[in-house]
């Protein structure tokens, strides 16, 4: 199933249309320097009719490859998202849902992905040990009361 195309005439109020299959990774067109789609997307959609409009609802499941913002290694990012779209009339003879499904998946990408460190602070991908940042010294702005420091500033008359 790639791309995801259906004919609206097949959907009636009494008989919804099920779209179940896999969308090829190429259909996602994710070739960014920090993320790529290498696995197919499992698609389970139900298209129902509401008057002249069509409602598409279902689930998309895949695993993307993203670069960890901490160690800069590629890591898997499982994605499971709900897809809901209202397609208002009039409809063409066939509808391609692929661009909408692609957008649903792209919206699940984090701004800065990071691998989950182990209990010992070790990266599961590279094995590198990451230490927490040292505590700020007691008198510094980062560790002290910022508002108290700001109240010390004298306004010019």
N, C-alpha and C positions, 0 to 999 in steps of 0.2 A: 504494500500500500504506500506508494510514494509517487506523486503527491496525493493529498487527501481531497478527492473531488467527488461530488455527488450531484444527482439531478433532483431539484426541489419537487418536481412532479411526482417523485416516488414517495414523498412524505404526505400522509393524510392525517387528519385529526384522530382517526381510529387506528392508524398504523404508523407508529414512529419508525425511524430508520436507525439501525445500529451500525456503527462504523468501528470495527475492531481489527487491529493489525499492527504493523510496525512501519514507522516512518524512517526512511534511510537517513543516516547522519548528514549526507550531502544536502538534504532538504533544509536542514537547520542553517546552513551556510555560516557556520561559526568558525572563522579562521582568524581569530584575533591573536595578538602576541601573548595574551594572558589566559586565553580560554579556547578550547576546541571541542567539537563534537566528534567522537569516534565510535560511539555505540548507537544502535537504533533507538528510536523513541517508541515505547509501547503506547498505543493509542486505543482508548476505549471511550467512544462518544455515542451519545444518543441524540438524534435530531427529531424534534417534535414540532408540530404545527400549532400555532396559536392564531387563529384567523388567517390572515394573509402573511403573517410573520413566521419566521422559523427560529426556534430556540435550540442552540447547540450546547450540550452540557456533557462533561465527562472528565476523565483523568488522563494525564500524560506522565509517563515514568521513563527516566533515562539516567545515565551517569555521564557527566561531562568531565573533561580534564581541565583543571585550572592551575595556575601558578600560585604557590603559597606565598603570601606577602611577608612571611617571616624568613623562610629558608630558601625561597626562589626555586624550589623543586616542583615538578608537576605532581599533582595529587588528584585523586578521584573526588568528584562532588556529586553525590546522589541527588537527583531532582525528582520530586513528585509534586505535581501541581494540578489544581482543578482548573478546568477550562470552561468558561461560560460566555457565550456570545449570542446576542440577539441580532438576527439578520432581518431587516425590515424590507417589506415588499416595495416595489416590484423586484422579482428575482430573475437573473439570467437563466438560460437553459441548463447551465451547470455552474456549480460554485466550488471554488478551490479554497479549502480551509487552511492550507499549508502556511500562508503568511500569518494568519491569526495564531496558529499553534506555535509557530516559531517565536512570535512575540511573547506568548505565555511563558515559554521556556526561558527566553532572554531576561524576562522580568524577575526570574528566580536567581539570577547570578548575583552574588554578593559584591559590594564595592571593593572589598579587600578580603579575599579568602585567606584563611590560615588553618594549618593542620592542628589537630588536637594534641597537645603535648601530653606525654605520659605523666604518671604521678611523680616521677623523679625529675620532671622538667625537660625530658629528652624528646627530640623530634622523632616521630615514628618513621619518617621517610629517610632522613639523612643520618639520624643517630646523634646529631649534635645536641649538646646540653645548653639549655637557655636558663640563665639565672634571672630572678625577678630584679627589677631596678632597685638600687639601694634607697633606703629611706632618706628623705630630705633632712638636712640638719635642722635642729630646733630653732631658729631665728631666721631661717631663710624664708623667702616668700612662698615657696612651694610647700613648706611644712608648717608655716605659721598661719596666723589669721590674716588673710589678705585684706579684709575690710579694715582691720586695725592699722595695717600699713598704709592703706589709702587715706585713712583719716589723719595721718601725720602730714600729709601734703598741705602746704599753706597756699590758699588762693591768693592771686595777685589782686591788689586793690585798684 
